[in-house]
Amino acid sequence: MKRLGALLLLASLAACQSDNPYTAESKPLPPAPAQAAQQLDLSAYPAKPRDFGRYLTWSWQRLPAGTAWASSEQVQEALSNALDQRGLRPHRAGKTSDLKVSAELRLEQRLRQVTEHYGSQYGHSRYGNDYGMWGSAPLVRSYTEEVMVVRIELFDGQDGQPVWSASAETLSSGSQSERAATLRNAVQQALTAYPPN
């Protein structure tokens, strides 16, 4: 029996050693069209990475508009302090800034849903000696929240191209001092990813 298995294995290996009837061949690539040799399309290539280390100063592209929630001065102060913490200083008069900053503050409504599951039960019911198991449907509550959205955009000071943008949101409630702290936190949250690595 072992000899028969060895002979079959030897025969199958010998069959694998035969020449392959297929040969690798391909047609040559067609020549490039004439207009391809005339011009170079730079948009086909990715833009070179920006050096965020060269951005040292900033100025306003347009001043942020005030809302009923926060004044324009509060937004300017919160953003100026946050940019200062990231090494960006306000530009000096007579010089052009490296970055132009734009900020937008708006109130939006968010629909939130909370689902609560009350566990299934087993055992005796309240009303008798019936014994069994039963489940409960989840309780879903929906409510509307008003949130403040801060959107920050940075543009290159020389060519005006957008460099970076981010937004953050936070609940819009509380007293005036709580709102100022909330605004500062939202601006800090929006700028957490600057400068990008």
Stockholm file with secondary structure:
# STOCKHOLM 1.0

chainA/1-197         MKRLGALLLLASLAACQSDNPYTAESKPLPPAPAQAAQQLDLSAYPAKPRDFGRYLTWSWQRLPAGTAWASSEQVQEALSNALDQRGLRPHRAGKTSDLKVSAELRLEQRLRQVTEHYGSQYGHSRYGNDYGMWGSAPLVRSYTEEVMVVRIELFDGQDGQPVWSASAETLSSGSQSERAATLRNAVQQALTAYPPN
#=GR chainA/1-197 SS CHHHHHHHHHHHHHHHTSCCSCCCCCCCCCCCCHHHHHCCCGGGSCCCCCCGGGCCEEEEEECCCCCSSSCHHHHHHHHHHHHHHTTCEECCTTSCCSEEEEEEEEEEEEEEEEEECCCCEEEECTTSSCEEEECCCCEEEEEEEEEEEEEEEEEETTTCCEEEEEEEEEECCSCHHHHHHHHHHHHHHHTTTCSCC
#=GC SS_cons         CHHHHHHHHHHHHHHHTSCCSCCCCCCCCCCCCHHHHHCCCGGGSCCCCCCGGGCCEEEEEECCCCCSSSCHHHHHHHHHHHHHHTTCEECCTTSCCSEEEEEEEEEEEEEEEEEECCCCEEEECTTSSCEEEECCCCEEEEEEEEEEEEEEEEEETTTCCEEEEEEEEEECCSCHHHHHHHHHHHHHHHTTTCSCC
//
